[in-house]
Amino acid sequence: MRCALRAPSFVRHRSNHGLLFSTKPPAEAKEKAGAAAAATAAAAAAAASTETKVVSVKADNVYVKFAKEYPSANNLIIATIKTGGADLLAQMAVEGKGVSEVDWKRNAVFCMFGGAYLGMFQYWYQINIFKKIFPASVERFTTLPLKEKLADVPGLKALAGQTVLDVSMLSFVYLPTFYSFKAGVFDKEGVGPVGWVKTGTGQWMNNFSSDAVKIVQFWTPVDIVCFSIPLSLRLPVRHIFSFMWTAYLSVIRGANK
Protein backbone atom coordinates (compact mmCIF):
# COMPACT_ATOMS: atom_id res chain seq x y z
CA MET A 1 0.00 0.00 0.00
CA ARG A 2 1.49 3.24 -1.10
CA CYS A 3 1.37 6.33 1.01
CA ALA A 4 1.41 9.57 -0.83
CA LEU A 5 3.79 12.05 0.76
CA ARG A 6 2.99 15.75 0.33
CA ALA A 7 5.85 18.14 0.20
CA PRO A 8 5.46 21.35 2.20
CA SER A 9 4.62 24.52 0.36
CA PHE A 10 7.66 26.67 -0.13
CA VAL A 11 7.48 30.39 -0.76
CA ARG A 12 10.38 31.95 -2.50
CA HIS A 13 11.60 35.43 -1.53
CA ARG A 14 14.28 37.15 -3.44
CA SER A 15 16.94 39.04 -1.51
CA ASN A 16 20.33 40.52 -2.22
CA HIS A 17 21.92 37.18 -1.41
CA GLY A 18 19.75 35.01 -3.59
CA LEU A 19 16.60 33.06 -2.97
CA LEU A 20 15.24 32.54 0.54
CA PHE A 21 12.71 29.90 1.28
CA SER A 22 9.93 30.02 3.85
CA THR A 23 7.59 27.24 4.87
CA LYS A 24 4.81 29.70 5.89
CA PRO A 25 1.88 29.92 3.51
CA PRO A 26 1.51 33.35 1.84
CA ALA A 27 -1.97 33.97 3.36
CA GLU A 28 -0.74 33.39 6.92
CA ALA A 29 2.21 35.75 6.44
CA LYS A 30 -0.05 38.49 5.08
CA GLU A 31 -2.50 38.00 7.95
CA LYS A 32 0.24 38.40 10.57
CA ALA A 33 1.65 41.43 8.79
CA GLY A 34 -1.82 43.03 8.73
CA ALA A 35 -2.36 42.34 12.44
CA ALA A 36 1.00 43.88 13.28
CA ALA A 37 0.16 47.01 11.26
CA ALA A 38 -3.23 47.30 12.95
CA ALA A 39 -1.64 46.97 16.39
CA THR A 40 0.89 49.67 15.53
CA ALA A 41 -1.84 52.02 14.31
CA ALA A 42 -3.94 51.39 17.44
CA ALA A 43 -0.96 52.11 19.67
CA ALA A 44 -0.25 55.36 17.80
CA ALA A 45 -3.89 56.42 18.09
CA ALA A 46 -3.93 55.65 21.81
CA ALA A 47 -0.76 57.66 22.33
CA ALA A 48 -2.21 60.62 20.41
CA SER A 49 -5.44 60.44 22.42
CA THR A 50 -3.52 60.35 25.70
CA GLU A 51 -1.43 63.32 24.63
CA THR A 52 -4.57 65.30 23.71
CA LYS A 53 -6.17 64.50 27.08
CA VAL A 54 -3.02 65.59 28.92
CA VAL A 55 -2.97 68.91 27.05
CA SER A 56 -6.70 69.39 27.75
CA VAL A 57 -6.27 68.66 31.46
CA LYS A 58 -3.35 71.07 31.66
CA ALA A 59 -5.42 73.79 29.96
CA ASP A 60 -8.30 73.15 32.37
CA ASN A 61 -5.95 73.32 35.33
CA VAL A 62 -4.51 76.63 34.11
CA TYR A 63 -8.00 78.16 33.82
CA VAL A 64 -9.17 76.81 37.20
CA LYS A 65 -6.02 78.17 38.83
CA PHE A 66 -6.55 81.58 37.19
CA ALA A 67 -10.23 81.67 38.21
CA LYS A 68 -9.37 80.87 41.84
CA GLU A 69 -6.47 83.32 42.09
CA TYR A 70 -8.14 86.16 40.18
CA PRO A 71 -11.93 85.74 40.57
CA SER A 72 -12.64 89.41 39.87
CA ALA A 73 -10.65 89.43 36.62
CA ASN A 74 -12.23 86.12 35.59
CA ASN A 75 -15.71 87.50 36.16
CA LEU A 76 -14.84 90.70 34.27
CA ILE A 77 -13.72 88.74 31.21
CA ILE A 78 -16.77 86.46 31.25
CA ALA A 79 -19.21 89.36 31.73
CA THR A 80 -17.71 91.42 28.89
CA ILE A 81 -17.67 88.56 26.38
CA LYS A 82 -21.09 87.30 27.45
CA THR A 83 -22.80 90.68 27.17
CA GLY A 84 -21.28 91.51 23.79
CA GLY A 85 -22.12 88.02 22.53
CA ALA A 86 -25.73 88.32 23.67
CA ASP A 87 -26.12 91.54 21.69
CA LEU A 88 -24.61 89.94 18.57
CA LEU A 89 -27.01 87.03 18.95
CA ALA A 90 -29.92 89.45 19.20
CA GLN A 91 -28.84 91.43 16.15
CA MET A 92 -27.95 88.52 13.88
CA ALA A 93 -30.26 85.69 14.98
CA VAL A 94 -33.33 87.60 16.15
CA GLU A 95 -33.21 90.68 13.91
CA GLY A 96 -31.70 88.82 10.94
CA LYS A 97 -28.74 91.14 10.29
CA GLY A 98 -25.67 90.07 8.37
CA VAL A 99 -22.14 90.80 9.58
CA SER A 100 -21.96 93.93 7.43
CA GLU A 101 -25.23 95.18 8.93
CA VAL A 102 -24.30 94.74 12.59
CA ASP A 103 -24.51 97.94 14.62
CA TRP A 104 -21.05 97.87 16.24
CA LYS A 105 -21.73 100.98 18.30
CA ARG A 106 -24.66 99.21 19.85
CA ASN A 107 -22.44 96.19 20.49
CA ALA A 108 -19.87 98.48 22.14
CA VAL A 109 -22.58 99.70 24.53
CA PHE A 110 -23.15 96.16 25.76
CA CYS A 111 -19.46 95.25 25.94
CA MET A 112 -18.54 98.30 28.03
CA PHE A 113 -21.64 98.11 30.16
CA GLY A 114 -21.16 94.37 30.71
CA GLY A 115 -17.57 94.83 31.83
CA ALA A 116 -18.21 97.84 34.09
CA TYR A 117 -21.51 96.96 35.72
CA LEU A 118 -21.83 93.17 35.50
CA GLY A 119 -18.12 92.35 35.59
CA MET A 120 -17.07 94.66 38.44
CA PHE A 121 -19.91 96.35 40.31
CA GLN A 122 -22.29 93.40 40.42
CA TYR A 123 -19.51 91.06 41.55
CA TRP A 124 -18.56 93.48 44.32
CA TYR A 125 -22.01 93.91 45.82
CA GLN A 126 -23.35 90.37 45.33
CA ILE A 127 -20.30 88.62 46.77
CA ASN A 128 -18.79 91.11 49.21
CA ILE A 129 -21.64 93.36 50.34
CA PHE A 130 -24.26 90.62 50.67
CA LYS A 131 -21.89 88.60 52.85
CA LYS A 132 -21.52 91.58 55.18
CA ILE A 133 -25.24 92.36 55.31
CA PHE A 134 -26.14 88.70 55.94
CA PRO A 135 -22.95 87.35 57.55
CA ALA A 136 -24.46 84.34 59.31
CA SER A 137 -26.84 83.23 56.60
CA VAL A 138 -25.39 83.58 53.10
CA GLU A 139 -22.76 80.84 53.02
CA ARG A 140 -24.39 78.49 55.52
CA PHE A 141 -27.78 78.54 53.80
CA THR A 142 -26.33 77.80 50.36
CA THR A 143 -24.67 74.57 51.59
CA LEU A 144 -27.81 73.05 53.13
CA PRO A 145 -29.93 70.35 51.44
CA LEU A 146 -33.25 71.58 50.04
CA LYS A 147 -35.30 70.08 52.90
CA GLU A 148 -33.19 71.88 55.49
CA LYS A 149 -33.28 75.11 53.48
CA LEU A 150 -37.08 75.13 53.61
CA ALA A 151 -36.95 74.81 57.42
CA ASP A 152 -34.23 77.41 57.92
CA VAL A 153 -36.17 80.57 58.79
CA PRO A 154 -33.12 82.91 59.13
CA GLY A 155 -31.79 81.59 55.83
CA LEU A 156 -35.12 82.12 54.08
CA LYS A 157 -35.27 85.67 55.42
CA ALA A 158 -31.77 86.31 54.09
CA LEU A 159 -32.80 84.82 50.73
CA ALA A 160 -35.80 87.15 50.55
CA GLY A 161 -33.65 90.12 51.58
CA GLN A 162 -31.02 89.41 48.92
CA THR A 163 -33.70 89.01 46.25
CA VAL A 164 -35.41 92.30 47.15
CA LEU A 165 -32.08 94.16 47.27
CA ASP A 166 -30.91 92.76 43.94
CA VAL A 167 -34.19 93.51 42.13
CA SER A 168 -34.03 97.04 43.56
CA MET A 169 -30.43 97.44 42.34
CA LEU A 170 -31.45 96.25 38.89
CA SER A 171 -34.36 98.68 38.74
CA PHE A 172 -32.68 101.77 40.22
CA VAL A 173 -28.97 101.34 39.37
CA TYR A 174 -28.60 98.81 36.56
CA LEU A 175 -31.16 100.37 34.19
CA PRO A 176 -30.06 104.04 34.47
CA THR A 177 -26.43 102.93 34.15
CA PHE A 178 -27.26 101.02 30.96
CA TYR A 179 -29.09 104.00 29.45
CA SER A 180 -26.20 106.32 30.38
CA PHE A 181 -23.66 104.05 28.65
CA LYS A 182 -25.93 103.93 25.64
CA ALA A 183 -26.23 107.73 25.55
CA GLY A 184 -22.44 108.05 25.71
CA VAL A 185 -21.76 105.66 22.83
CA PHE A 186 -24.41 107.21 20.58
CA ASP A 187 -23.52 110.80 21.51
CA LYS A 188 -23.15 112.82 18.29
CA GLU A 189 -23.17 116.28 19.84
CA GLY A 190 -20.31 115.89 22.32
CA VAL A 191 -22.40 116.65 25.40
CA GLY A 192 -19.93 114.86 27.69
CA PRO A 193 -20.47 112.54 30.68
CA VAL A 194 -22.90 114.90 32.43
CA GLY A 195 -25.05 115.03 29.30
CA TRP A 196 -24.86 111.25 28.95
CA VAL A 197 -26.13 110.73 32.49
CA LYS A 198 -28.88 113.31 31.96
CA THR A 199 -30.00 111.66 28.72
CA GLY A 200 -29.68 108.18 30.20
CA THR A 201 -31.70 108.93 33.33
CA GLY A 202 -34.35 110.59 31.16
CA GLN A 203 -34.70 107.43 29.06
CA TRP A 204 -34.73 105.34 32.23
CA MET A 205 -37.59 107.35 33.70
CA ASN A 206 -39.57 107.25 30.45
CA ASN A 207 -39.28 103.45 30.24
CA PHE A 208 -39.32 102.70 33.96
CA SER A 209 -42.90 101.45 34.27
CA SER A 210 -42.45 98.75 31.63
CA ASP A 211 -38.77 97.97 32.34
CA ALA A 212 -39.28 97.55 36.10
CA VAL A 213 -42.13 95.10 35.60
CA LYS A 214 -39.96 92.97 33.29
CA ILE A 215 -37.10 93.13 35.80
CA VAL A 216 -39.32 91.82 38.59
CA GLN A 217 -40.90 89.11 36.45
CA PHE A 218 -37.59 87.75 35.14
CA TRP A 219 -35.12 88.29 37.96
CA THR A 220 -37.17 87.41 41.05
CA PRO A 221 -37.28 83.64 40.33
CA VAL A 222 -33.72 83.73 38.97
CA ASP A 223 -32.44 85.39 42.15
CA ILE A 224 -34.19 82.83 44.34
CA VAL A 225 -32.27 80.10 42.50
CA CYS A 226 -28.94 81.96 42.39
CA PHE A 227 -29.00 82.96 46.06
CA SER A 228 -29.82 79.39 47.11
CA ILE A 229 -26.88 77.63 45.47
CA PRO A 230 -23.22 77.60 46.66
CA LEU A 231 -21.36 80.91 46.28
CA SER A 232 -18.87 79.37 43.85
CA LEU A 233 -21.75 78.68 41.44
CA ARG A 234 -23.70 81.88 42.01
CA LEU A 235 -22.22 84.11 39.32
CA PRO A 236 -21.60 81.39 36.70
CA VAL A 237 -25.28 80.36 36.91
CA ARG A 238 -26.33 83.99 36.92
CA HIS A 239 -24.30 84.61 33.75
CA ILE A 240 -26.40 81.99 31.94
CA PHE A 241 -29.65 83.76 32.80
CA SER A 242 -28.03 87.14 32.26
CA PHE A 243 -27.13 86.14 28.70
CA MET A 244 -30.80 85.53 27.95
CA TRP A 245 -31.86 88.76 29.63
CA THR A 246 -29.20 90.79 27.81
CA ALA A 247 -30.30 89.42 24.43
CA TYR A 248 -33.86 90.45 25.27
CA LEU A 249 -32.75 93.90 26.45
CA SER A 250 -30.75 94.34 23.26
CA VAL A 251 -33.83 93.67 21.14
CA ILE A 252 -36.16 96.05 22.99
CA ARG A 253 -33.72 98.79 24.11
CA GLY A 254 -30.41 98.32 22.29
CA ALA A 255 -31.00 100.35 19.14
CA ASN A 256 -30.37 104.11 19.03
CA LYS A 257 -33.96 105.30 19.37
C-alpha positions as CSV (number, residue, x, y, z in Angstrom):
1,M,0.0,0.0,0.0
2,R,1.5,3.2,-1.1
3,C,1.4,6.3,1.0
4,A,1.4,9.6,-0.8
5,L,3.8,12.1,0.8
6,R,3.0,15.8,0.3
7,A,5.9,18.1,0.2
8,P,5.5,21.4,2.2
9,S,4.6,24.5,0.4
10,F,7.7,26.7,-0.1
11,V,7.5,30.4,-0.8
12,R,10.4,32.0,-2.5
13,H,11.6,35.4,-1.5
14,R,14.3,37.1,-3.4
15,S,16.9,39.0,-1.5
16,N,20.3,40.5,-2.2
17,H,21.9,37.2,-1.4
18,G,19.8,35.0,-3.6
19,L,16.6,33.1,-3.0
20,L,15.2,32.5,0.5
21,F,12.7,29.9,1.3
22,S,9.9,30.0,3.8
23,T,7.6,27.2,4.9
24,K,4.8,29.7,5.9
25,P,1.9,29.9,3.5
26,P,1.5,33.4,1.8
27,A,-2.0,34.0,3.4
28,E,-0.7,33.4,6.9
29,A,2.2,35.8,6.4
30,K,0.0,38.5,5.1
31,E,-2.5,38.0,7.9
32,K,0.2,38.4,10.6
33,A,1.7,41.4,8.8
34,G,-1.8,43.0,8.7
35,A,-2.4,42.3,12.4
36,A,1.0,43.9,13.3
37,A,0.2,47.0,11.3
38,A,-3.2,47.3,12.9
39,A,-1.6,47.0,16.4
40,T,0.9,49.7,15.5
41,A,-1.8,52.0,14.3
42,A,-3.9,51.4,17.4
43,A,-1.0,52.1,19.7
44,A,-0.2,55.4,17.8
45,A,-3.9,56.4,18.1
46,A,-3.9,55.6,21.8
47,A,-0.8,57.7,22.3
48,A,-2.2,60.6,20.4
49,S,-5.4,60.4,22.4
50,T,-3.5,60.3,25.7
51,E,-1.4,63.3,24.6
52,T,-4.6,65.3,23.7
53,K,-6.2,64.5,27.1
54,V,-3.0,65.6,28.9
55,V,-3.0,68.9,27.0
56,S,-6.7,69.4,27.7
57,V,-6.3,68.7,31.5
58,K,-3.3,71.1,31.7
59,A,-5.4,73.8,30.0
60,D,-8.3,73.1,32.4
61,N,-6.0,73.3,35.3
62,V,-4.5,76.6,34.1
63,Y,-8.0,78.2,33.8
64,V,-9.2,76.8,37.2
65,K,-6.0,78.2,38.8
66,F,-6.5,81.6,37.2
67,A,-10.2,81.7,38.2
68,K,-9.4,80.9,41.8
69,E,-6.5,83.3,42.1
70,Y,-8.1,86.2,40.2
71,P,-11.9,85.7,40.6
72,S,-12.6,89.4,39.9
73,A,-10.7,89.4,36.6
74,N,-12.2,86.1,35.6
75,N,-15.7,87.5,36.2
76,L,-14.8,90.7,34.3
77,I,-13.7,88.7,31.2
78,I,-16.8,86.5,31.3
79,A,-19.2,89.4,31.7
80,T,-17.7,91.4,28.9
81,I,-17.7,88.6,26.4
82,K,-21.1,87.3,27.5
83,T,-22.8,90.7,27.2
84,G,-21.3,91.5,23.8
85,G,-22.1,88.0,22.5
86,A,-25.7,88.3,23.7
87,D,-26.1,91.5,21.7
88,L,-24.6,89.9,18.6
89,L,-27.0,87.0,18.9
90,A,-29.9,89.5,19.2
91,Q,-28.8,91.4,16.1
92,M,-27.9,88.5,13.9
93,A,-30.3,85.7,15.0
94,V,-33.3,87.6,16.2
95,E,-33.2,90.7,13.9
96,G,-31.7,88.8,10.9
97,K,-28.7,91.1,10.3
98,G,-25.7,90.1,8.4
99,V,-22.1,90.8,9.6
100,S,-22.0,93.9,7.4
101,E,-25.2,95.2,8.9
102,V,-24.3,94.7,12.6
103,D,-24.5,97.9,14.6
104,W,-21.1,97.9,16.2
105,K,-21.7,101.0,18.3
106,R,-24.7,99.2,19.8
107,N,-22.4,96.2,20.5
108,A,-19.9,98.5,22.1
109,V,-22.6,99.7,24.5
110,F,-23.2,96.2,25.8
111,C,-19.5,95.2,25.9
112,M,-18.5,98.3,28.0
113,F,-21.6,98.1,30.2
114,G,-21.2,94.4,30.7
115,G,-17.6,94.8,31.8
116,A,-18.2,97.8,34.1
117,Y,-21.5,97.0,35.7
118,L,-21.8,93.2,35.5
119,G,-18.1,92.4,35.6
120,M,-17.1,94.7,38.4
121,F,-19.9,96.4,40.3
122,Q,-22.3,93.4,40.4
123,Y,-19.5,91.1,41.6
124,W,-18.6,93.5,44.3
125,Y,-22.0,93.9,45.8
126,Q,-23.3,90.4,45.3
127,I,-20.3,88.6,46.8
128,N,-18.8,91.1,49.2
129,I,-21.6,93.4,50.3
130,F,-24.3,90.6,50.7
131,K,-21.9,88.6,52.9
132,K,-21.5,91.6,55.2
133,I,-25.2,92.4,55.3
134,F,-26.1,88.7,55.9
135,P,-23.0,87.4,57.5
136,A,-24.5,84.3,59.3
137,S,-26.8,83.2,56.6
138,V,-25.4,83.6,53.1
139,E,-22.8,80.8,53.0
140,R,-24.4,78.5,55.5
141,F,-27.8,78.5,53.8
142,T,-26.3,77.8,50.4
143,T,-24.7,74.6,51.6
144,L,-27.8,73.0,53.1
145,P,-29.9,70.4,51.4
146,L,-33.2,71.6,50.0
147,K,-35.3,70.1,52.9
148,E,-33.2,71.9,55.5
149,K,-33.3,75.1,53.5
150,L,-37.1,75.1,53.6
151,A,-37.0,74.8,57.4
152,D,-34.2,77.4,57.9
153,V,-36.2,80.6,58.8
154,P,-33.1,82.9,59.1
155,G,-31.8,81.6,55.8
156,L,-35.1,82.1,54.1
157,K,-35.3,85.7,55.4
158,A,-31.8,86.3,54.1
159,L,-32.8,84.8,50.7
160,A,-35.8,87.1,50.6
161,G,-33.7,90.1,51.6
162,Q,-31.0,89.4,48.9
163,T,-33.7,89.0,46.3
164,V,-35.4,92.3,47.2
165,L,-32.1,94.2,47.3
166,D,-30.9,92.8,43.9
167,V,-34.2,93.5,42.1
168,S,-34.0,97.0,43.6
169,M,-30.4,97.4,42.3
170,L,-31.4,96.3,38.9
171,S,-34.4,98.7,38.7
172,F,-32.7,101.8,40.2
173,V,-29.0,101.3,39.4
174,Y,-28.6,98.8,36.6
175,L,-31.2,100.4,34.2
176,P,-30.1,104.0,34.5
177,T,-26.4,102.9,34.1
178,F,-27.3,101.0,31.0
179,Y,-29.1,104.0,29.5
180,S,-26.2,106.3,30.4
181,F,-23.7,104.1,28.7
182,K,-25.9,103.9,25.6
183,A,-26.2,107.7,25.6
184,G,-22.4,108.0,25.7
185,V,-21.8,105.7,22.8
186,F,-24.4,107.2,20.6
187,D,-23.5,110.8,21.5
188,K,-23.2,112.8,18.3
189,E,-23.2,116.3,19.8
190,G,-20.3,115.9,22.3
191,V,-22.4,116.6,25.4
192,G,-19.9,114.9,27.7
193,P,-20.5,112.5,30.7
194,V,-22.9,114.9,32.4
195,G,-25.0,115.0,29.3
196,W,-24.9,111.2,28.9
197,V,-26.1,110.7,32.5
198,K,-28.9,113.3,32.0
199,T,-30.0,111.7,28.7
200,G,-29.7,108.2,30.2
201,T,-31.7,108.9,33.3
202,G,-34.3,110.6,31.2
203,Q,-34.7,107.4,29.1
204,W,-34.7,105.3,32.2
205,M,-37.6,107.4,33.7
206,N,-39.6,107.3,30.5
207,N,-39.3,103.5,30.2
208,F,-39.3,102.7,34.0
209,S,-42.9,101.5,34.3
210,S,-42.4,98.8,31.6
211,D,-38.8,98.0,32.3
212,A,-39.3,97.5,36.1
213,V,-42.1,95.1,35.6
214,K,-40.0,93.0,33.3
215,I,-37.1,93.1,35.8
216,V,-39.3,91.8,38.6
217,Q,-40.9,89.1,36.5
218,F,-37.6,87.8,35.1
219,W,-35.1,88.3,38.0
220,T,-37.2,87.4,41.0
221,P,-37.3,83.6,40.3
222,V,-33.7,83.7,39.0
223,D,-32.4,85.4,42.2
224,I,-34.2,82.8,44.3
225,V,-32.3,80.1,42.5
226,C,-28.9,82.0,42.4
227,F,-29.0,83.0,46.1
228,S,-29.8,79.4,47.1
229,I,-26.9,77.6,45.5
230,P,-23.2,77.6,46.7
231,L,-21.4,80.9,46.3
232,S,-18.9,79.4,43.9
233,L,-21.7,78.7,41.4
234,R,-23.7,81.9,42.0
235,L,-22.2,84.1,39.3
236,P,-21.6,81.4,36.7
237,V,-25.3,80.4,36.9
238,R,-26.3,84.0,36.9
239,H,-24.3,84.6,33.7
240,I,-26.4,82.0,31.9
241,F,-29.7,83.8,32.8
242,S,-28.0,87.1,32.3
243,F,-27.1,86.1,28.7
244,M,-30.8,85.5,27.9
245,W,-31.9,88.8,29.6
246,T,-29.2,90.8,27.8
247,A,-30.3,89.4,24.4
248,Y,-33.9,90.5,25.3
249,L,-32.7,93.9,26.5
250,S,-30.7,94.3,23.3
251,V,-33.8,93.7,21.1
252,I,-36.2,96.1,23.0
253,R,-33.7,98.8,24.1
254,G,-30.4,98.3,22.3
255,A,-31.0,100.4,19.1
256,N,-30.4,104.1,19.0
257,K,-34.0,105.3,19.4
